[in-house]
């Protein structure tokens, strides 16, 4: 049994970490691909691959290292038989920081002189 307050808090934390990852990926892809449609296609492809890896390949011992584990937070919160709801949040936030830092470095290196 999960109360409404716990469900909303857990869902908000999980969704926020995934939204931050999406924003960082959009920033990185837009710097390299330079077009909106190709950026969206790359983002969609990344998340489709992440969903396939999460849904069809069992990573029981490596769930802590899968940043795409929280793509469907409803199942993660309601069915907690083998794992806890916060397993992938640290690696998702770490990947977000790495991608964001990579994007900042790309912006710094691509400034025009003059």
C-alpha atoms as one frame of an Amber mdcrd trajectory, in Angstrom:
protein
   0.000   0.000   0.000   1.307   3.421  -0.980  -0.351   6.590   0.284  -1.174
   9.398  -2.128   1.466  11.692  -0.602   4.205   9.064  -0.887   3.152   8.204
  -4.429   3.205  11.852  -5.508   6.569  12.506  -3.838   8.209   9.437  -5.349
   6.698  10.131  -8.755   7.845  13.757  -8.656  11.421  12.798  -7.716  11.631
  10.113 -10.395  10.052  12.302 -13.076  12.242  15.291 -12.190  15.431  13.251
 -12.523  14.297  11.962 -15.910  13.304  15.472 -17.077  16.756  16.769 -16.152
  18.307  13.957 -18.207  16.079  14.832 -21.170  17.049  18.516 -20.972  20.756
  17.651 -20.821  20.433  15.274 -23.784  18.553  17.882 -25.818  21.287  20.405
 -25.085  24.041  17.984 -26.090  22.303  16.730 -29.225  21.403  20.240 -30.359
  25.053  21.299 -30.123  26.212  18.425 -32.309  23.295  17.966 -34.718  22.353
  21.655 -35.301  18.815  20.834 -36.517  15.662  20.502 -34.470  14.236  17.426
 -36.178  17.504  15.500 -36.042  17.868  16.438 -32.359  14.369  15.176 -31.598
  14.981  12.011 -33.637  18.232  11.331 -31.754  16.497  11.925 -28.419  13.647
   9.633 -29.387  16.101   6.976 -30.564  18.036   7.217 -27.309  14.925   6.702
 -25.240  13.607   3.892 -27.429  16.925   2.072 -27.011  16.832   2.789 -23.283
  13.285   1.470 -23.018  14.147  -1.686 -24.963  17.158  -2.287 -22.722  15.017
  -1.790 -19.629  11.930  -3.706 -20.726  13.393  -6.701 -22.509  16.789  -7.279
 -20.929  16.906  -8.244 -17.283  19.546  -6.186 -15.477  18.713  -7.333 -11.938
  22.235  -6.889 -10.616  22.924  -3.782 -12.717  19.728  -1.795 -12.048  21.746
   0.820 -10.178  23.682   1.521 -13.402  20.708   1.844 -15.771  19.654   5.510
 -16.159  16.610   4.474 -18.199  15.109   2.351 -15.436  12.749   5.165 -14.407
  11.131   5.734 -17.792   7.821   4.326 -16.520   7.655   5.429 -12.876   4.141
   4.077 -12.321   5.305   0.458 -12.520   8.384   1.229 -10.483   6.444   2.744
  -7.577   3.514   0.325  -7.469   5.370  -2.941  -8.037   8.366  -2.990  -5.697
   8.992  -6.709  -5.452  12.651  -6.914  -6.431  13.878  -3.341  -6.306  13.482
  -0.014  -4.605  12.010   3.046  -6.300  15.172   5.154  -6.046  17.650   2.683
  -7.577  18.477   4.495 -10.799  18.195   8.085  -9.578  21.891   8.509  -8.615
  23.178   7.240 -11.965  20.579   9.311 -13.835  21.654  12.475 -12.034  25.344
  11.604 -12.509  24.800  11.044 -16.232  22.901  14.340 -16.391  25.793  16.223
 -14.787  28.319  14.546 -17.116  26.272  15.359 -20.225  25.677  18.920 -19.045
  29.412  19.382 -18.371  30.217  17.943 -21.793  27.764  20.420 -23.353  29.287
  23.355 -21.469  32.754  22.294 -22.643  31.502  22.055 -26.230  30.060  25.589
 -25.996  33.316  26.944 -24.550  35.389  25.295 -27.278  33.142  26.416 -30.125
  33.055  30.140 -29.407  33.945  32.293 -32.354  37.008  34.451 -32.039  36.705
  38.000 -33.179
